[in-house]
Amino acid sequence: MTSPDIHGSDLTALTGTWALDPNKTTVEFRTKAMWVLNVKGTAKARSGSGVVADGGAVSGRFEIDMSSFSTGNKKRDDHLQTPDFFDAQKYPTMTFEVTSASLSGPERGQLNGTLSIRDQTKPLTVPVEFHVSSSSLDVSAEFPIDRSQWGVTWAKMGAGLHNQVSVKARFNKA
């Protein structure tokens, strides 16, 4: 398959509707506990889609299932579901709404939008790398997030509020 030709800031080669394949998507996070211990975890993508309009305007949505957060430690995982952290029963998804995108080089760019965690929505710009074929679009992003900006401030002494998030998502042409 031949990849579409993408030049400068022209996203029109990606024109169309794209649907997330949750089975080929991973969401990982890392943080520190006790200032030095790495804590790693995963979460599952619930749904997502994107549209690249004829003129290159981009919009989209990516949802994470908050009840799926897993660190491999049941006690910690159960605590993440409580109002101390994500209050997953009341707020079942974390949502990134894409409002625009731009290219910064070959298969590189950024997505601009808002991230909603619990009842807080804040602007977020996410650097991305991508690879596109005629029928799929693979998007990778790695970025830091300070969860306290979204009101998630509970922390044991030495626990980090800063997290590193890594997403690898597959979108199929709809």
N, C-alpha and C positions, 0 to 999 in steps of 0.2 A: 504494500500500500504506500502511496505517496503522501507525504505530509503537506498540508496547505502551506503556501508561501506567505509568511508574515513579515512585514517590513515596518521599521520605525514605530510609529504609534498606531498603525493601522490594524485594527482588530477585525476588520470585515471578513477576513479569511475564515473566521470562526462563526460567521453568521448562522444563527439557528437556535434551536432549543436543545438543551442538554439536561439529561436526567441522571442523578446520582445512582451509582451501583453500590449500595451499602455493604454488600458482601466483598467488594474489592476496595474498601476504604478503611483506613486505620486512623485512630486518634490516640496519641500518647501524650503523657505529661510527666514532667520531672520537677521535683522540688527538694528542698533540704529539710531535714528534721534534726534537731539538736545541733544546728549550725553546720554539721559536717556529713551526716548520714543522707545518702541519696534515697529518695522515695520515688519510685516509678509506678506509673499506672496507665490504664487504658480506659477508653470509653467507646461506645458504639454510635456510629452515625445513624440517625433515625430516618432522615430524608434530606433531599436537596435537589435543586434544579438551578439552571441558569439560562439566560437568554442573551444572545448577542444580536442586536438589531442591525438592520441593513447599513445604518450609518456608523456602526461600531460601538454604540452605547451598550453598556453591560448592566444587567441586574441579576440578582439571584438570591438564593436562600439555602442555608446549610444548618440542619438541626442535629443536636447531639442529645441522646437519651440519657437524662441525668441519673436514672436508676441503674445504669450500666457501668458506672465508675467502679473500677476494680484495681486494687493495689496488691492483691494476694494476701491481705490480712483482713479477715472477716470483721473483727472488731472495728478496725479503722474504716473499712468499707461501709459498715452499717452507720458509723458516725457521720460519714460524708453525706448520707441521705437525710440527716436531721436538720432542723432549723439552724443549728450552729454553723452549718456549711450551706448546702444547696437546697434544703427543704424540698426534696424531689417530689414528694407527694403533692405539694401545692404548686410547684414550678417544675413540671416534668421534662422541659427541654431548655437547652441553651441554644440560642439562635444567633447566627451571623447573617445579617441582611446586607447583601452587596448592592451598593448604589452606583459604583463606577469602577473602572479598571483602566490601567495604563501600562504600556510596555516600557521597559527600561533597557532592553537588549534582546538578543535572540533567545526565545523561550524563557524570558524573565519579565517580571512586572510587579504590579501591586494591585491589590483589591482594596477598595475603600468602602466602608460601610459602618454598620452599628452592631455591637455585640450586646445581647441581652442575657443577663444572668440574674435569676430570681426576678425581682421587680425593678432592676436597674438596667438602663440602656445607655451605652456610651459609644462615642465614635471610636473606630479602630481601623488602622491601615495595616494590611498584612502583605509582606513580601512573598511572592510566589515564583516557583519555577514550574514549567509545564511542558508537556510533550503532546502533540496532537497528531492523530492519524485521520483517515477519512471518516471513521465511525466512533472514535473515542478521544477523550481529553483527560490526560492524567495531570493532576495538579498537586504540587508539594509545597508545603509552607512550614516554616519554623519561626517562632516568634515568642518573645517574653510577654508575660501578662502579670500585672500586680492585682491579685484578686480583691484586695481591699478597695480598689476603685469601684467595684461592683457591690460593695457592702458585705463581702465575705471576709470577715476579720478575725474569726475565732482562731486562736493559735495557742498551743502549749508553749511553755518557755522554750525558745530556740527553734520553733517551727517557722518555716518560711512562708511569707505572703507572696513571694515572687515565684512564678512557675514558668517553665519553658514548655511550650506546646508544639507538637509536631503532628501535622495532618498530611496524609497521603490519600487522595481521593480520585476515584475513577468516575467520569461522567460519560455517558453514551449519548450519541446523537439521537434525538427523539424523532 
